[in-house]
C-alpha cells in the first residue's frame, strides 16, 4: 500500500502520537471460561477489519469483524484451551471453535481411522498445538512503514515418528482490510512423513444469511456421491444460503468436493457475498499448492454456518489417500509452502466482480 492509496493514513502522520491509535497487534491472555490461559493476539488493521489470532491454537483465527459485522462463525464451545491429547475419534469437535480459520492436518484430514501406520482422530492434531512466537512486527506510521505481521512455529512431533514443523506468518497493511497467511511446512525428521493440509474457513451471520451467495467455480461432486443429495444436486441452487434447516439438526450436514476453476497461473478465488449488507469476503489461493476446495454447509438452528476449505486433498483420510496414491510424503528436510489471502470487500464493483465468478 502506498501513501497515496490511503488518504486517511497519508494525511494523519503529523496528527498521531502513537501508531496504535490507528491499528496494530496487541497480545493478551484470556482469563475466563474454557479458554482461560490461552494466548491471543488482536489485530486491528485500521481499516475496519479486526480479528483474533489464537496463538495457542496453531495461530488460527477465531473472531473476525468488519466494523460491527461479524464475518466468522463461532461454535457453542468458542475458544477452548488447547488439549493436545484430544486426538482420538471425534474428540476434535469438542474443542472446535469454528472461527474464521481452523487448520486441519498436518498429517491427516478426514474422519477417524486406524491402520498399520497408526490411529488418527478427526482432522489431525494441528489445532490443539501451541505456537512458539518468534516475531511480531508493528506498523510504524512515523517512518512510513504500514506493514504488520507475526510469525510463529508450530510442531507436530513424536519420538520415533514424523517430525513436522509449520512456520506461519500472518500479515497485513495498516488501512487495508486483508489478511495474508504464509505457511512453510518442513519435515525435520530423518524418515519420510505423510502430509495433508486443509484450511477450514468458517463464516456465519450476518455475512451469511438467507440469500447470501457462496462463490466458487469448478467441477464438483457431493461427498456422499449421491446425485440426489439434498443440497448438492443439479436442481438446487446450492450457492444461495437458505434459512435454517430441520434436516441439519445434530450431525446434519452436506459437503461438496470441488476441483476449482483457475487462472493460467493456478490462482483460484472463492468467497461469500451478502448483497443486502454490501459485504463480501474473497479467498485467494493457488491450486499448485492446494488443488482441492471443499464447501461445507451446516444449516442447523443455532449452528448456521458454511465453510470454504482449500486443501491438499479432500478430507478422505490418510489411509484412503495412501491407497489412491494421492498422499503427499515429505522427504527428510523437504519443505512445502502455502499461501492464502482473505480480503473483506465493500466496494460495489468488487462485489460484482466476485459474484461474476459463479457465472463464468
Secondary structure, 3 states (H helix, E strand, C coil): CCHHHCHHHHCCHHHCCCHHHCCEEEEEECCCHHHCCCEEEEEECCCCEEEEEECCCCCEEEEEEECCEECECECCCCCCCCCCCCCCCCHHHHHCCECCEEEEEECCCCCCEEECCEEECCCCCHHHCCCEEEEEECCEHHHCECEEEEEEEEEEECCCCCEEEEEEEEEEECCCCEEEEEEEEEECCCCCEEEEEEEEEEECCCCCCCCCEEECCEEEEECCCCCCCCCCCCCCCCCECCCCCHHHCCCCCEEEEEEECCCCCCEEEEEEEECCCCEEEEEEEECCCCCEEEEEEEEECCEEEEEEEEECCCCCCHHHHHHHCCCEEECCCCEEEEEEEEEEECCHHHHHHHHHHHHC
